[in-house]
Amino acid sequence: MSKKNKDIQVQIKEEERTVGGKKQIVTQLVIGKKIIGEIIPENKNFQAYNDGHLLGNYRTLDDGIEALIRNWNLHE
């Protein structure tokens, strides 16, 4: 018997943080009260982190968000 898919709300929050001596806008993905990942701009790319581990470098913010959601969905 198959399960019905549940709708899950993913919130995107931005906060200013000092990273490597520079102030940068860090984008956080939040489900409920749990932070599932962060995206930090690096030169012209974006680095996606999950639990402090680098998932990869992405050309756009949207690609980084997609990768974090895919990773969360795979391991949750």
C-alpha positions as CSV (number, residue, x, y, z in Angstrom):
1,M,0.0,0.0,0.0
2,S,1.5,3.4,-1.0
3,K,1.7,6.4,1.3
4,K,0.2,9.7,0.4
5,N,2.8,12.5,0.0
6,K,2.7,15.2,2.7
7,D,3.1,18.9,1.8
8,I,6.1,20.3,3.7
9,Q,6.8,24.1,3.9
10,V,10.3,25.1,3.4
11,Q,11.2,28.6,4.6
12,I,14.1,30.6,3.3
13,K,15.7,33.0,5.9
14,E,18.6,35.4,5.3
15,E,20.9,36.6,8.0
16,E,24.0,38.7,7.9
17,R,27.0,36.9,9.4
18,T,30.8,37.4,9.4
19,V,32.4,34.6,7.3
20,G,36.1,34.6,6.7
21,G,36.5,38.2,8.0
22,K,33.8,39.6,5.7
23,K,30.1,40.3,6.4
24,Q,28.0,38.2,4.1
25,I,24.3,37.3,3.7
26,V,23.9,33.7,4.6
27,T,20.7,32.0,3.3
28,Q,19.2,29.3,5.6
29,L,16.6,26.7,4.6
30,V,14.3,25.9,7.5
31,I,11.6,23.1,7.8
32,G,9.6,23.6,11.0
33,K,12.2,24.7,13.6
34,K,15.1,22.7,12.0
35,I,17.7,24.3,9.8
36,I,18.3,21.8,7.0
37,G,21.2,23.7,5.4
38,E,22.9,27.0,4.6
39,I,24.1,28.7,1.4
40,I,27.0,31.1,1.4
41,P,28.0,33.2,-1.6
42,E,31.6,32.6,-2.7
43,N,32.9,34.8,-5.5
44,K,30.4,34.2,-8.3
45,N,29.2,30.8,-7.0
46,F,27.3,29.6,-4.0
47,Q,28.4,26.9,-1.5
48,A,25.7,24.7,0.0
49,Y,26.4,23.3,3.5
50,N,24.4,20.6,5.4
51,D,25.3,20.1,9.1
52,G,28.6,21.9,8.5
53,H,29.5,19.6,5.5
54,L,30.0,21.1,2.1
55,L,27.6,19.6,-0.5
56,G,29.1,21.5,-3.4
57,N,29.5,24.7,-5.4
58,Y,26.6,25.9,-7.5
59,R,26.3,28.6,-10.1
60,T,22.9,30.0,-8.8
61,L,21.2,30.3,-5.4
62,D,18.3,28.3,-6.8
63,D,20.6,25.4,-7.7
64,G,22.0,25.4,-4.1
65,I,18.5,25.4,-2.7
66,E,17.5,22.5,-4.9
67,A,20.6,20.5,-3.8
68,L,19.8,21.0,-0.1
69,I,16.2,20.0,-0.5
70,R,17.2,16.9,-2.5
71,N,19.8,15.9,0.1
72,W,17.3,16.4,2.9
73,N,14.6,14.4,1.1
74,L,17.1,11.6,0.4
75,H,18.2,11.3,4.0
76,E,15.0,12.1,5.9
